[in-house]
Amino acid sequence: MKVLVLTGPESSGKSWLAAELQQQFGGALVGEYVRWFIEQEARDTCPADIPEIARGQLQWEDDARALGPPLLILDTHLLSNMLWSQTLFGDCPAWLEQALLARHYDLHLLLSPEQVDWTDDGQRCQPELDERRAFFNATQAWLEQHQQPVQVLQGDWTERRLQALQAVALLLER
């Protein structure tokens, strides 16, 4: 099983691209637990929610891993939970990073906030490009610090899709 993670700032095309990749290559797709959580709770998150959201994301990932698909596509993983917790609340439970580092991911596609417009969907909160750049930089720094396999996707929607398709095709050949 190859495990692919789409990561990066909000409104950079992760969910759209995850669906495109699943359509092209098959496999299992795991969405963002936090989106489901916010819809269910119908309120903003608070620091006390972070462990529940992280455990929910891990459970969705574990359930999909148990199915053993040839390709597992994760619309996000605990790194986003960690960075959002730090961004919104200035803190993050330490066990999140430990749980993240205990798992194997074959490739992270890190989506740049550049060259695509931010879209408000009712849950997003970083309309300013500088905020999304900071989130991108923090994501990239963590991935590099922990020697995680990463490829940055840039450009417009067409270019991102092409880069992602090529990256996943190469991943599946290994």
ABEGO torsion letter per residue (X at the ends): XBBBBBBEBBGAGAAAAAAAAAAAAEEBBBBBAAAAAAAAAGBBBBAAAAAAAAAAAAAAAAAAAAAGBABBBBABBAAAAAAAAAAAAGBBBAAAAAAAAABBBABBBBBBABGBBBBBAGABABABAAAAAAAAAAAAAAAAAAGBBBBBBBEBAAAAAAAAAAAAAAAAAX
